[in-house]
Amino acid sequence: MNQQPFHERAEDDAAVEAWLRSRPFFGRTNWEEWRRLAWEAIDARQVAAAISCFREVTRLAPDFVEAWLNLGALSSRRGEHLAAVEYYREGCAKEPKNWAARMALVRALRAAGDRVGAVAECRAALASGYEEPAFHAQVGNQLQELDQYDEAIDCLQRAIDGAGRAPPLVSNLGIALFRRGDIEASIQHFREAIEKEPRYADAHFYLGMALLLMGDHATGWQEYEWRQGGRFHPQTRQPLPIWNGEPLDGKTLLLAAEQGFGDTIQFVRFATTIKEQYDCTTLLYCQPALAPLLQTAAGIDQFVLREQPIPRADFFVPLLSIPSVIGFDPQKAAEPRAYLAADSARIESWRWRLDEIDGGSRLRVGLCWQGDPKFPADACRSIPLAALEPLLAFENVQIVSLQKGPGASQLAQMPFGSRVIDFGDDLDATGGAFLDTAAIMQSLDLVITADTAVEHLAGALGVRVWVALAYVPDWRWQMARTDSPWYPSARLFRQPVAGDWPAVASAIMVNLAAEREVLIADRLKSKI
């Protein structure tokens, strides 16, 4: 179907009915006329009407596969992934060798949260014996997104054997090797792809992450600039010249937040560095929900919220590009200090609430286990709460949930979930993102978290935080080390093999038992 993007507008049933009745051949029983009307609806951005028309096509001509597949594609665009799965299944059942449709079904299953079903569909497709290299490349790419790295590598190698070492195939094989933990081999593949196609952005970007993961910041930062939104990406998002380190004497520099909350919290520290090293005015262009928290950061002269007009400035720089511009190496830099602060009134309010609930005599631990499921690697970094059940059952520990949104419902399913203090919708309900979370952290002995924005917040506040990491973590945590040059208050707990969260939980429990009394004493001492 036509892949040109279009913007849907809200359409209720009455509006759909009215639009359909306005067409000259509405109500006829010829499926081809319904098909033409469906495409007319798409051109008019009447998506719900288009779906209604294609449903009529399937009713009148149930073996017409195109209609089922278009229904799947339209439903996917509307975020109706379960419906898309059913439509794609119908299409694939009628045309089993339509490999593009089968890959669309895999993507719909994955979007619907059915990773098991998506893997099964990939394996069923492979079992068909189809040997087209492009098909194996697609399956390989899907399997690595589903964390099935060995099978993904095999598929991608088969694609290369059949089609040659084209840069996209070589780079995708490098990505699968990277995700499996074969970092050196992945670096070789990314370099090969770049040698053949010097401006291949994806290969540069993944090479940057691999080098940063291995601690090579000198080259890694430069390669990381090929990410979407980086300095070397052809599409910039600000109507200003990009800053590449030129003198800023008396000029105005716009610092642009470009990724998630955690990235903004981590890299806002560089506003201070810019102010100290350059004589300039600094503007921070950031997410509106984060602005109240970031008001406590030094080095920012003015905040500009997203969707607001950009004021006059001379240059802009993406926040995550600052290290490459200034040549920052976290391993050689001075130990960073806390650079954010919680609101004092909120600290007192939440401390009083916690003391009323638990009396303050037990080890008090904040817990966060789930990241944003829209993040591509969230399945690797987020922890099933069931893997942390021993922590919930620990008699001498009071758990305070810092979990918001996705994943919070897991608590009600746990045998010891009732022991956890869960403030639910009260947490960060007013004022802005993380304001209450930051205040609560000041009354905790420790924060234990998956790799989410919570650990960046704790580190930026100088709160003691233990971070549970996947076998191949995000680039900023490097490999093997148990500390972080970004956050002196952080300790890292890593999977010994991919997917082994119970081992991480066990290591956390051992350390928690050993340090319990010291942690409590530190909190009580700070209140004197």
C-alpha positions as CSV (number, residue, x, y, z in Angstrom):
1,M,0.0,0.0,0.0
2,N,1.0,3.6,-0.3
3,Q,3.7,4.4,2.3
4,Q,3.4,8.2,2.2
5,P,2.9,9.4,5.7
6,F,-0.4,10.9,6.6
7,H,-1.9,12.5,9.7
8,E,-5.1,11.1,11.0
9,R,-7.8,13.2,12.5
10,A,-10.3,12.1,15.1
11,E,-13.2,10.3,13.4
12,D,-16.3,9.1,15.2
13,D,-18.7,6.6,13.8
14,A,-21.1,9.4,12.7
15,A,-18.4,11.3,10.8
16,V,-17.3,8.1,9.1
17,E,-20.9,7.3,8.1
18,A,-21.5,10.8,6.8
19,W,-18.3,10.8,4.7
20,L,-19.2,7.4,3.2
21,R,-22.7,8.4,2.3
22,S,-21.4,11.5,0.6
23,R,-19.5,9.3,-2.0
24,P,-21.4,8.5,-5.2
25,F,-21.0,4.7,-5.2
26,F,-21.5,4.1,-1.4
27,G,-23.7,1.1,-0.8
28,R,-22.9,-0.8,-4.0
29,T,-22.0,-4.5,-3.8
30,N,-19.0,-4.5,-6.1
31,W,-15.9,-5.1,-4.1
32,E,-13.7,-3.3,-6.5
33,E,-15.8,-0.1,-6.0
34,W,-15.3,-0.5,-2.2
35,R,-11.6,-0.9,-2.9
36,R,-11.5,2.4,-4.9
37,L,-13.5,4.1,-2.2
38,A,-11.0,2.9,0.4
39,W,-8.1,4.5,-1.4
40,E,-10.1,7.7,-1.9
41,A,-10.6,7.7,1.9
42,I,-6.9,7.3,2.5
43,D,-6.2,10.2,0.1
44,A,-8.7,12.2,2.1
45,R,-7.1,11.2,5.4
46,Q,-10.3,9.5,6.5
47,V,-8.5,6.5,8.0
48,A,-11.5,5.0,9.9
49,A,-13.5,5.3,6.7
50,A,-10.8,3.5,4.8
51,I,-10.8,0.7,7.3
52,S,-14.6,0.4,6.9
53,C,-14.2,0.2,3.2
54,F,-11.5,-2.5,3.3
55,R,-13.7,-4.5,5.6
56,E,-16.4,-4.4,3.0
57,V,-13.9,-5.6,0.5
58,T,-13.0,-8.6,2.7
59,R,-16.7,-9.4,3.2
60,L,-17.4,-9.4,-0.5
61,A,-14.1,-10.8,-1.7
62,P,-12.6,-12.7,1.3
63,D,-9.7,-14.1,-0.8
64,F,-8.5,-10.7,-1.9
65,V,-5.3,-10.6,0.2
66,E,-4.4,-7.0,-0.4
67,A,-7.4,-5.9,1.6
68,W,-6.4,-7.9,4.6
69,L,-2.9,-6.5,4.5
70,N,-4.1,-2.9,4.1
71,L,-6.3,-3.4,7.1
72,G,-3.3,-4.6,9.1
73,A,-1.2,-1.6,8.0
74,L,-3.9,0.9,8.8
75,S,-4.6,-0.6,12.1
76,S,-0.9,-0.6,13.0
77,R,-0.7,3.1,12.1
78,R,-3.6,3.8,14.5
79,G,-1.8,1.8,17.3
80,E,-4.5,-1.0,17.2
81,H,-1.8,-3.7,17.1
82,L,-4.0,-6.6,18.2
83,A,-6.4,-5.9,15.3
84,A,-3.5,-5.6,13.0
85,V,-2.3,-9.1,14.1
86,E,-5.6,-10.6,13.2
87,Y,-5.8,-8.9,9.8
88,Y,-2.2,-9.9,8.9
89,R,-2.9,-13.5,10.0
90,E,-5.9,-13.7,7.6
91,G,-3.7,-12.4,4.8
92,C,-0.9,-14.8,5.5
93,A,-3.2,-17.7,5.8
94,K,-4.5,-17.0,2.3
95,E,-1.1,-16.3,0.9
96,P,1.5,-18.2,3.0
97,K,4.4,-17.4,0.7
98,N,3.9,-13.6,0.9
99,W,7.1,-13.0,2.9
100,A,6.6,-9.3,3.2
101,A,3.2,-10.0,4.8
102,R,4.7,-12.5,7.2
103,M,7.3,-9.9,8.3
104,A,4.6,-7.4,8.8
105,L,2.8,-9.9,11.0
106,V,6.0,-10.3,13.1
107,R,6.2,-6.6,13.6
108,A,2.6,-6.4,14.6
109,L,3.0,-9.2,17.1
110,R,6.0,-7.5,18.6
111,A,4.1,-4.1,18.8
112,A,1.3,-5.9,20.5
113,G,3.7,-7.2,23.1
114,D,3.6,-10.8,22.0
115,R,7.3,-11.4,21.7
116,V,6.8,-15.2,22.0
117,G,4.4,-15.2,19.1
118,A,6.7,-13.0,17.0
119,V,9.7,-15.4,17.5
120,A,7.5,-18.4,16.7
121,E,6.3,-16.7,13.4
122,C,10.0,-16.0,12.5
123,R,10.9,-19.6,13.1
124,A,7.9,-20.9,11.1
125,A,8.9,-18.7,8.2
126,L,12.5,-20.0,8.3
127,A,11.2,-23.6,8.4
128,S,9.5,-23.0,5.1
129,G,12.8,-23.4,3.3
130,Y,12.6,-20.1,1.4
131,E,16.2,-19.0,0.6
132,E,15.8,-15.5,-0.7
133,P,18.7,-13.4,0.9
134,A,16.4,-10.4,1.4
135,F,14.0,-12.6,3.4
136,H,16.8,-14.0,5.6
137,A,18.0,-10.4,6.2
138,Q,14.5,-9.4,7.3
139,V,14.1,-12.4,9.6
140,G,17.5,-11.8,11.0
141,N,16.7,-8.2,11.8
142,Q,13.5,-9.1,13.5
143,L,15.1,-11.9,15.5
144,Q,17.7,-9.6,16.9
145,E,15.1,-7.1,17.9
146,L,13.5,-10.1,19.8
147,D,16.8,-10.9,21.6
148,Q,17.3,-14.1,19.6
149,Y,20.9,-13.2,18.7
150,D,22.3,-16.6,17.7
151,E,19.5,-17.2,15.2
152,A,19.6,-13.6,14.0
153,I,23.4,-13.9,13.3
154,D,22.8,-17.2,11.4
155,C,20.1,-15.6,9.3
156,L,22.1,-12.5,8.5
157,Q,25.2,-14.6,7.6
158,R,23.0,-16.6,5.2
159,A,21.8,-13.3,3.7
160,I,25.4,-12.2,3.2
161,D,26.4,-15.6,1.7
162,G,23.6,-15.2,-0.8
163,A,23.8,-11.5,-1.7
164,G,27.4,-10.5,-0.9
165,R,28.8,-8.1,1.8
166,A,26.6,-5.1,1.1
167,P,27.1,-2.4,3.8
168,P,23.6,-2.7,5.3
169,L,23.9,-6.4,5.7
170,V,27.4,-6.2,7.2
171,S,26.3,-3.5,9.6
172,N,23.2,-5.4,10.6
173,L,25.3,-8.4,11.4
174,G,27.5,-6.1,13.4
175,I,24.5,-4.9,15.4
176,A,23.5,-8.5,16.2
177,L,27.0,-9.3,17.3
178,F,27.1,-6.2,19.4
179,R,23.8,-7.1,21.1
180,R,25.1,-10.6,21.8
181,G,28.2,-9.2,23.5
182,D,30.8,-9.8,20.7
183,I,31.8,-6.2,20.8
184,E,35.2,-6.5,19.1
185,A,33.7,-8.5,16.2
186,S,30.9,-5.9,15.9
187,I,33.4,-3.1,15.6
188,Q,35.1,-4.9,12.7
189,H,31.8,-5.2,10.9
190,F,30.9,-1.5,11.4
191,R,34.3,-0.4,10.2
192,E,33.9,-2.7,7.1
193,A,30.5,-1.2,6.3
194,I,31.9,2.4,6.7
195,E,34.9,1.6,4.5
196,K,32.5,0.6,1.7
197,E,30.0,3.4,2.3
198,P,31.7,6.2,4.2
199,R,28.5,8.1,5.0
200,Y,26.5,5.1,6.3
201,A,25.0,6.7,9.4
202,D,23.8,3.6,11.1
203,A,27.2,1.9,11.0
204,H,28.8,5.1,12.3
205,F,26.2,5.4,15.1
206,Y,26.6,1.7,16.3
207,L,30.4,2.0,16.0
208,G,30.2,5.0,18.3
209,M,28.1,3.1,20.9
210,A,30.5,0.1,20.7
211,L,33.6,2.2,21.2
212,L,32.0,4.1,24.1
213,L,31.0,0.9,25.7
214,M,34.6,-0.2,25.5
215,G,35.8,3.0,27.0
216,D,37.2,4.6,23.8
217,H,35.7,8.1,24.2
218,A,38.1,9.9,21.9
219,T,36.8,8.2,18.8
220,G,33.5,7.0,20.2
221,W,32.0,10.5,20.8
222,Q,32.8,11.4,17.2
223,E,31.2,8.3,15.7
224,Y,28.2,8.8,18.1
225,E,27.5,12.1,16.3
226,W,26.0,10.1,13.5
227,R,22.9,9.3,15.6
228,Q,19.7,11.0,14.6
229,G,19.9,14.5,16.1
230,G,23.7,14.4,16.3
231,R,26.0,17.0,14.6
232,F,26.7,14.8,11.6
233,H,23.2,13.8,10.9
234,P,21.9,15.6,7.8
235,Q,18.7,16.7,9.5
236,T,19.0,19.2,12.3
237,R,16.0,20.2,14.3
238,Q,16.8,23.9,15.1
239,P,16.8,26.9,12.7
240,L,20.3,27.9,13.9
241,P,23.9,27.1,13.0
242,I,25.2,24.1,14.9
243,W,28.1,24.8,17.4
244,N,31.3,22.9,16.7
245,G,33.5,24.5,19.3
246,E,33.9,28.0,17.9
247,P,34.6,30.9,20.4
248,L,31.4,32.1,22.1
249,D,32.5,35.4,23.4
250,G,29.4,37.3,24.3
251,K,27.2,35.0,22.1
252,T,24.1,33.0,23.0
253,L,24.1,29.2,22.8
254,L,21.0,27.0,22.8
255,L,21.5,23.6,24.4
256,A,18.9,21.3,23.0
257,A,17.6,18.2,24.8
258,E,17.2,15.6,22.2
259,Q,16.3,12.2,23.7
260,G,14.6,10.8,26.8
261,F,14.3,12.2,30.3
262,G,17.3,10.2,31.5
263,D,19.6,11.6,28.8
264,T,18.5,15.1,29.6
265,I,19.1,14.7,33.3
266,Q,22.5,13.1,32.7
267,F,23.8,15.7,30.2
268,V,22.4,18.9,31.7
269,R,25.5,18.9,33.8
270,F,27.4,20.3,30.8
271,A,25.6,23.6,31.1
272,T,27.9,24.4,34.0
273,T,30.9,23.3,32.0
274,I,29.9,25.6,29.1
275,K,29.4,28.6,31.4
276,E,32.8,28.0,33.1
277,Q,34.8,27.6,29.8
278,Y,33.0,30.0,27.5
279,D,31.8,33.6,27.9
280,C,28.3,33.1,26.7
281,T,24.6,33.1,27.5
282,T,23.0,29.7,27.7
283,L,19.5,28.7,26.8
284,L,18.2,25.2,27.6
285,Y,15.5,23.9,25.2
286,C,14.0,21.0,27.0
287,Q,10.9,18.9,27.8
288,P,8.3,21.0,29.7
289,A,7.7,18.3,32.3
290,L,11.4,18.3,33.3
291,A,11.9,22.1,33.4
292,P,10.9,22.5,37.1
293,L,13.4,19.9,38.2
294,L,16.2,21.3,36.0
295,Q,15.7,24.7,37.5
296,T,18.1,23.6,40.2
297,A,20.9,23.0,37.7
298,A,23.7,25.6,37.5
299,G,24.8,27.2,34.3
300,I,21.4,27.8,32.6
301,D,20.4,31.4,32.0
302,Q,17.0,30.8,30.4
303,F,14.7,27.8,29.8
304,V,12.9,27.4,26.5
305,L,10.2,24.7,26.6
306,R,9.6,22.5,23.6
307,E,6.8,23.9,21.4
308,Q,7.7,27.4,22.4
309,P,9.2,29.7,19.7
310,I,13.0,29.7,19.7
311,P,14.4,33.0,20.9
312,R,17.3,34.7,19.3
313,A,20.5,32.7,19.6
314,D,23.8,32.4,17.7
315,F,24.3,28.7,17.8
316,F,22.7,25.5,19.0
317,V,24.2,22.2,20.2
318,P,22.4,18.9,21.1
319,L,23.0,18.1,24.7
320,L,24.6,14.7,23.9
321,S,27.0,16.4,21.4
322,I,28.7,18.5,24.0
323,P,31.2,15.8,25.0
324,S,32.4,15.4,21.4
325,V,32.7,19.2,21.0
326,I,34.7,19.8,24.1
327,G,36.6,16.5,24.1
328,F,35.2,15.2,27.3
329,D,36.5,11.9,28.7
330,P,34.6,10.9,31.9
331,Q,37.4,8.6,32.9
332,K,39.9,11.5,33.0
333,A,37.5,14.2,34.4
334,A,37.3,15.2,38.0
335,E,34.9,13.3,40.1
336,P,31.5,15.0,39.5
337,R,29.4,16.4,42.3
338,A,25.7,16.4,42.7
339,Y,24.2,18.9,40.3
340,L,20.4,18.7,40.9
341,A,18.5,19.3,44.2
342,A,15.0,18.3,45.5
343,D,12.6,20.9,46.7
344,S,13.0,21.3,50.5
345,A,9.2,21.6,51.2
346,R,8.6,18.4,49.3
347,I,11.4,16.6,51.1
348,E,9.8,17.4,54.5
349,S,6.3,16.4,53.3
350,W,7.4,13.1,52.0
351,R,9.7,12.4,54.9
352,W,6.8,12.9,57.3
353,R,4.6,10.5,55.2
354,L,7.3,7.8,55.2
355,D,8.0,8.1,58.9
356,E,4.3,7.8,59.6
357,I,4.1,4.6,57.6
358,D,7.2,2.7,58.6
359,G,8.7,4.5,61.6
360,G,12.1,4.8,59.9
361,S,13.8,2.0,61.8
362,R,14.1,-0.4,58.9
363,L,16.4,-0.2,55.8
364,R,14.5,2.0,53.4
365,V,15.0,1.1,49.7
366,G,13.4,2.8,46.7
367,L,12.8,0.4,43.8
368,C,12.2,0.9,40.1
369,W,12.1,-2.1,37.7
370,Q,10.5,-1.1,34.4
371,G,11.5,1.4,31.8
372,D,9.6,2.9,28.9
373,P,8.4,0.0,26.7
374,K,8.6,2.2,23.6
375,F,12.4,2.2,24.0
376,P,13.7,-0.4,21.5
377,A,16.0,-2.2,24.0
378,D,13.5,-2.0,26.9
379,A,13.0,-5.8,27.0
380,C,16.7,-6.2,27.8
381,R,17.0,-3.5,30.4
382,S,13.7,-3.8,32.3
383,I,13.5,-6.4,35.1
384,P,10.5,-8.6,35.6
385,L,9.4,-7.8,39.2
386,A,9.2,-11.6,39.9
387,A,13.0,-11.8,39.6
388,L,13.2,-9.4,42.5
389,E,10.8,-11.3,44.8
390,P,13.5,-12.1,47.4
391,L,14.0,-8.4,47.8
392,L,10.3,-7.8,48.4
393,A,10.3,-10.6,51.0
394,F,13.3,-9.4,52.9
395,E,12.0,-8.9,56.5
396,N,14.4,-6.1,57.5
397,V,13.9,-4.0,54.4
398,Q,11.1,-1.5,53.7
399,I,10.6,-1.2,49.9
400,V,9.3,2.1,48.5
401,S,8.0,1.9,45.0
402,L,9.4,4.5,42.6
403,Q,7.7,2.8,39.7
404,K,5.3,4.9,37.6
405,G,3.3,3.9,34.5
406,P,4.2,0.7,32.6
407,G,5.2,-2.1,35.0
408,A,3.5,-0.7,38.1
409,S,0.7,-3.2,37.8
410,Q,3.2,-6.1,38.4
411,L,3.2,-5.1,42.1
412,A,-0.3,-6.3,42.7
413,Q,0.6,-9.7,41.3
414,M,3.5,-10.4,43.7
415,P,3.0,-12.5,46.9
416,F,4.8,-9.8,48.9
417,G,3.5,-6.8,47.0
418,S,1.5,-5.7,50.0
419,R,4.7,-5.0,52.0
420,V,5.7,-2.3,49.5
421,I,4.9,1.3,50.1
422,D,3.3,2.4,46.8
423,F,2.1,6.0,46.5
424,G,0.5,5.3,43.1
425,D,-0.9,8.3,41.3
426,D,0.2,10.6,44.2
427,L,3.8,10.3,43.0
428,D,4.8,13.2,40.8
429,A,1.2,14.2,40.3
430,T,1.8,17.9,40.4
431,G,4.4,20.4,39.4
432,G,6.5,18.4,37.0
433,A,8.3,15.1,36.4
434,F,10.3,13.5,39.2
435,L,9.8,16.3,41.7
436,D,8.2,14.0,44.3
437,T,10.5,11.1,43.3
438,A,13.6,13.4,44.0
439,A,12.2,14.4,47.4
440,I,11.4,10.8,48.4
441,M,15.0,9.8,47.4
442,Q,16.3,12.1,50.1
443,S,14.6,10.0,52.8
444,L,15.8,6.6,51.5
445,D,18.9,4.7,52.4
446,L,19.3,3.4,48.9
447,V,17.7,3.3,45.4
448,I,17.8,0.1,43.4
449,T,16.7,0.4,39.8
450,A,16.8,-0.9,36.3
451,D,18.5,1.2,33.7
452,T,15.9,4.0,33.5
453,A,15.8,7.7,34.2
454,V,15.5,6.9,37.9
455,E,19.2,6.1,38.2
456,H,20.2,9.3,36.4
457,L,18.0,11.3,38.8
458,A,19.5,9.5,41.9
459,G,23.1,10.1,40.5
460,A,22.4,13.7,39.7
461,L,21.1,14.2,43.3
462,G,24.1,12.4,44.8
463,V,21.8,9.7,46.2
464,R,23.3,6.2,46.7
465,V,22.0,4.0,43.8
466,W,22.5,0.4,42.7
467,V,21.8,-0.1,39.0
468,A,20.9,-3.6,37.7
469,L,22.3,-3.9,34.2
470,A,21.8,-6.3,31.2
471,Y,24.7,-8.4,30.0
472,V,25.3,-5.9,27.2
473,P,24.3,-2.6,28.8
474,D,23.8,0.8,27.4
475,W,27.1,2.4,26.2
476,R,27.4,4.8,29.2
477,W,27.9,2.0,31.7
478,Q,30.9,0.4,29.8
479,M,31.7,-3.3,30.3
480,A,32.7,-5.1,33.5
481,R,33.2,-2.2,35.9
482,T,31.2,-2.0,39.1
483,D,31.3,1.8,39.4
484,S,30.5,4.7,37.1
485,P,32.6,7.8,36.3
486,W,29.3,9.6,35.6
487,Y,27.9,9.1,39.1
488,P,30.2,8.5,42.2
489,S,27.1,7.4,44.2
490,A,26.3,4.5,41.8
491,R,27.2,0.8,42.0
492,L,26.6,-1.4,39.1
493,F,25.3,-5.0,39.2
494,R,25.6,-6.9,35.9
495,Q,24.0,-10.0,34.4
496,P,26.8,-12.7,34.2
497,V,25.0,-14.0,31.1
498,A,22.2,-12.6,29.0
499,G,18.8,-12.7,30.7
500,D,20.1,-13.8,34.1
501,W,18.2,-11.4,36.4
502,P,18.1,-13.8,39.3
503,A,21.9,-13.7,39.5
504,V,21.7,-9.9,39.7
505,A,19.0,-10.1,42.4
506,S,21.1,-12.5,44.4
507,A,24.2,-10.3,44.3
508,I,22.1,-7.3,45.4
509,M,20.7,-9.3,48.3
510,V,24.1,-10.3,49.5
511,N,25.4,-6.8,49.5
512,L,22.2,-5.5,51.0
513,A,22.5,-7.9,54.0
514,A,26.1,-7.0,54.5
515,E,25.6,-3.2,54.4
516,R,22.2,-2.9,56.0
517,E,23.3,-1.4,59.4
518,V,25.7,1.0,57.9
519,L,23.1,2.3,55.4
520,I,20.6,2.9,58.2
521,A,23.1,4.6,60.4
522,D,24.1,7.0,57.5
523,R,20.5,8.1,57.1
524,L,19.9,8.6,60.8
525,K,23.1,10.5,61.2
526,S,22.1,12.8,58.3
527,K,18.9,13.7,60.3
528,I,20.7,14.9,63.4
